[in-house]
């Protein structure tokens, strides 16, 4: 194996690792969104006060901004959010 092939192989491995990390990050972002939406829905449905509800809404808004900036992956779910939604949207 010459030097160029070694560099190409190393670059390919780095790309594979970066893609794995991106997939994990995408899953975590989806899980965060789904969990927070469920929490909001549950508190509303059961008429439970939710401490720092405004902060949770801000986090959800920020997640949506981040998700909109990310290039989609083959398995990425939809992050669309409706303010009128009364049912949670589970992204698992």
Steps between C-alpha positions, in 0.01 A plus 500: 500500500652829396476828689204635298293188562578519869388865514181419308423209732558716808280777358226249420514362855478852643195567282336176615560597864359849442188353340448268797526795737255699286248215512528484878457878524194484274346229717568697817345812348191302402478342844529839671227645279268207549553491875439871547190492281363207699571684825316809374207288381481302825505810719229667289283187483517444875482868589835485678707813541833464330788692660698703249257422218625804309851362514381167359324681216821695434698175489252348255524810282879479508491130409283583200748766386791258536313222320417733211870576454607135491521317172254210501622146535335196343337394827428841649140553609299811442544776757191694388318658789153642515412754765136386466584140573326353803651154464870434538697396196719205586808470285631164613 
